[in-house]
Amino acid sequence: MSSASPSPGSTTRAAVTARLRAVLLDPGQAAALEVMGRVDAAVLVPLFVDGDGALHAVLTRRRDDLRRHAGEISFPGGRRDPGDADLRATALREAEEEIGLPAGAVEVVGALQPTPTIATDYAVYPFVGLIGPGHRWRPSAAEVAEVLELPLAALQAGRGRRRIVRRGLPILTDTFVVGETLVWGATARMLTELLARLAAAP
């Protein structure tokens, strides 16, 4: 991206739609990719442009008492149910269940590479959706402790390789830090790819 181009965190809704469609994977083709993992799952990567033109991502902080991924930062999502038409439907359903985002309010503009999760053995397929700003979130009381709206510019600024302790073991991994929020693991890999694709947009 040239120096005259807008940064990943500052643009208009129309501009980001065009940029994302140009650099993201086709949702259908992405869903057909093979990735390690016994259980198919999908997440929605909701993005919105605020009134100042800053691009934000919507993530969740999971409850601390959950059996899996307790307290971690993630995009809304989960395993595919038998009633889901496809993995994109899984992502949209989970977003509505977890944060109260109606499927009709989401414009799916593309997808990212699927990624495995080590601890849960999921094959996670991320779908990127544009939404309007100002949603009133309804977090699932059973799963979600908090809904976060983080500027992509702040995430980019807080990106780095850090050593964290997981189950008593130190791990050197890609992370994003915004204030007290630490993003790592599969979600960090998704953000890394998203930011790279935006930076490469013409």
C-alpha positions as CSV (number, residue, x, y, z in Angstrom):
1,M,0.0,0.0,0.0
2,S,1.4,3.4,-0.9
3,S,2.0,6.1,1.6
4,A,-0.9,8.1,0.3
5,S,-3.4,5.2,1.0
6,P,-5.5,5.2,4.1
7,S,-4.2,3.1,7.0
8,P,-6.0,-0.1,8.0
9,G,-7.7,1.8,10.8
10,S,-9.0,4.9,9.0
11,T,-11.4,4.6,6.0
12,T,-15.0,4.8,4.9
13,R,-17.6,2.1,4.8
14,A,-17.6,2.1,1.0
15,A,-13.8,2.1,0.8
16,V,-13.4,-0.8,3.3
17,T,-16.0,-2.8,1.5
18,A,-14.1,-2.5,-1.8
19,R,-10.8,-3.2,-0.2
20,L,-11.9,-6.3,1.7
21,R,-13.7,-7.8,-1.3
22,A,-10.5,-7.3,-3.3
23,V,-8.1,-9.0,-0.8
24,L,-10.2,-11.6,1.1
25,L,-10.9,-15.1,0.1
26,D,-14.2,-16.1,-1.5
27,P,-16.4,-17.4,1.4
28,G,-17.4,-20.6,-0.5
29,Q,-13.9,-21.4,-1.6
30,A,-12.6,-20.7,1.9
31,A,-15.1,-23.1,3.4
32,A,-13.9,-25.9,1.1
33,L,-10.3,-25.6,2.3
34,E,-8.9,-28.5,4.4
35,V,-7.4,-27.8,7.8
36,M,-6.4,-30.0,10.7
37,G,-9.1,-30.4,13.3
38,R,-11.7,-33.0,14.1
39,V,-14.6,-30.6,14.7
40,D,-15.7,-28.0,12.1
41,A,-16.4,-24.5,13.6
42,A,-16.8,-21.0,12.3
43,V,-16.4,-17.5,13.6
44,L,-17.7,-14.1,12.4
45,V,-15.1,-11.3,12.2
46,P,-17.5,-8.3,12.5
47,L,-16.0,-5.0,11.4
48,F,-17.5,-1.5,11.4
49,V,-16.5,2.0,10.5
50,D,-17.2,4.6,13.2
51,G,-18.2,8.2,12.6
52,D,-14.5,9.3,12.4
53,G,-13.7,6.8,9.7
54,A,-11.9,4.4,12.0
55,L,-12.3,0.7,11.3
56,H,-13.1,-1.5,14.4
57,A,-13.3,-5.2,15.1
58,V,-15.9,-6.7,17.5
59,L,-14.6,-9.4,19.8
60,T,-15.8,-11.1,22.9
61,R,-14.2,-11.8,26.3
62,R,-15.3,-15.3,27.3
63,R,-16.5,-16.0,30.8
64,D,-13.9,-17.1,33.3
65,D,-15.8,-20.2,34.4
66,L,-16.1,-21.8,31.0
67,R,-14.6,-25.3,30.5
68,R,-12.9,-24.3,27.2
69,H,-11.0,-21.1,26.4
70,A,-12.1,-19.5,29.7
71,G,-11.4,-15.7,29.9
72,E,-9.9,-15.6,26.4
73,I,-10.6,-12.9,23.7
74,S,-12.2,-14.4,20.6
75,F,-14.5,-13.6,17.7
76,P,-18.1,-14.8,18.1
77,G,-18.4,-18.4,16.9
78,G,-18.6,-22.1,17.6
79,R,-18.9,-25.5,16.2
80,R,-21.2,-26.3,13.3
81,D,-24.6,-27.6,14.2
82,P,-26.4,-30.2,12.0
83,G,-29.1,-27.6,11.2
84,D,-26.6,-25.1,9.7
85,A,-26.7,-24.9,6.0
86,D,-23.0,-24.2,5.8
87,L,-20.1,-22.8,7.8
88,R,-21.1,-19.2,6.9
89,A,-24.5,-19.9,8.5
90,T,-22.7,-21.3,11.6
91,A,-20.8,-18.0,12.0
92,L,-23.9,-15.9,11.6
93,R,-25.9,-18.0,14.0
94,E,-23.2,-18.0,16.6
95,A,-22.8,-14.2,16.4
96,E,-26.6,-13.8,17.0
97,E,-26.5,-16.2,19.9
98,E,-23.4,-14.8,21.5
99,I,-23.7,-11.1,21.1
100,G,-27.2,-10.5,19.7
101,L,-26.0,-9.5,16.2
102,P,-28.8,-10.3,13.7
103,A,-27.7,-12.1,10.5
104,G,-29.6,-9.5,8.5
105,A,-27.4,-6.8,9.9
106,V,-24.2,-8.5,8.5
107,E,-22.8,-8.1,5.0
108,V,-20.4,-11.0,4.6
109,V,-17.6,-9.6,2.4
110,G,-15.1,-12.5,2.4
111,A,-13.2,-15.0,4.5
112,L,-9.8,-15.7,6.0
113,Q,-7.8,-18.9,5.9
114,P,-9.2,-21.5,8.2
115,T,-7.0,-22.2,11.3
116,P,-6.8,-25.1,13.8
117,T,-7.1,-24.8,17.6
118,I,-4.6,-26.9,19.5
119,A,-6.4,-27.4,22.8
120,T,-9.9,-28.1,21.4
121,D,-8.9,-29.7,18.0
122,Y,-11.3,-27.4,16.1
123,A,-10.9,-26.5,12.4
124,V,-12.1,-22.8,12.6
125,Y,-13.3,-21.0,9.5
126,P,-13.4,-17.2,9.8
127,F,-15.9,-15.1,7.8
128,V,-15.5,-11.3,7.7
129,G,-18.7,-9.3,7.9
130,L,-19.3,-5.5,7.8
131,I,-21.9,-4.1,10.1
132,G,-23.2,-0.6,11.0
133,P,-21.8,1.2,14.0
134,G,-23.8,1.7,17.2
135,H,-25.1,-1.8,17.8
136,R,-26.6,-2.5,21.3
137,W,-25.0,-5.7,22.2
138,R,-26.8,-8.5,24.0
139,P,-24.0,-10.8,25.2
140,S,-25.0,-14.4,26.0
141,A,-25.1,-14.7,29.8
142,A,-23.8,-18.3,29.5
143,E,-20.7,-17.6,27.4
144,V,-19.8,-13.9,27.1
145,A,-18.4,-11.7,29.9
146,E,-18.0,-8.6,27.7
147,V,-18.3,-7.4,24.1
148,L,-15.2,-5.4,22.9
149,E,-15.0,-2.9,20.1
150,L,-11.3,-2.4,19.3
151,P,-9.9,-0.1,16.6
152,L,-7.8,-1.9,14.1
153,A,-5.2,0.8,14.4
154,A,-4.9,0.2,18.1
155,L,-4.6,-3.6,17.5
156,Q,-1.9,-3.0,14.9
157,A,0.0,-0.8,17.4
158,G,-0.2,-3.4,20.1
159,R,1.0,-6.3,18.0
160,G,4.1,-8.2,19.0
161,R,5.7,-11.5,19.9
162,R,5.3,-12.1,23.7
163,R,6.0,-14.9,26.1
164,I,2.8,-15.9,28.0
165,V,2.2,-18.6,30.5
166,R,-0.5,-21.2,29.5
167,R,-1.3,-24.0,31.9
168,G,2.0,-23.4,33.7
169,L,4.1,-23.5,30.5
170,P,5.7,-20.4,28.9
171,I,4.7,-19.9,25.2
172,L,6.3,-17.4,22.8
173,T,3.5,-16.4,20.5
174,D,2.0,-13.6,18.4
175,T,-0.2,-11.3,20.5
176,F,-2.1,-8.1,20.3
177,V,-2.4,-5.9,23.4
178,V,-4.9,-3.0,23.7
179,G,-5.0,-1.6,27.2
180,E,-5.7,-4.5,29.5
181,T,-6.9,-6.7,26.7
182,L,-4.6,-9.5,25.4
183,V,-5.4,-11.3,22.2
184,W,-3.4,-14.5,21.3
185,G,-3.9,-17.9,19.8
186,A,-6.2,-18.5,16.9
187,T,-7.8,-15.1,17.2
188,A,-4.4,-13.4,16.9
189,R,-3.6,-15.4,13.8
190,M,-6.9,-14.3,12.2
191,L,-6.1,-10.6,13.1
192,T,-2.6,-11.0,11.7
193,E,-3.9,-12.2,8.4
194,L,-6.7,-9.6,8.3
195,L,-4.3,-6.7,8.9
196,A,-1.8,-8.1,6.3
197,R,-4.5,-8.3,3.7
198,L,-5.7,-4.8,4.4
199,A,-2.1,-3.5,4.2
200,A,-1.7,-5.2,0.8
201,A,-4.9,-3.8,-0.6
202,P,-4.4,-1.6,-3.7
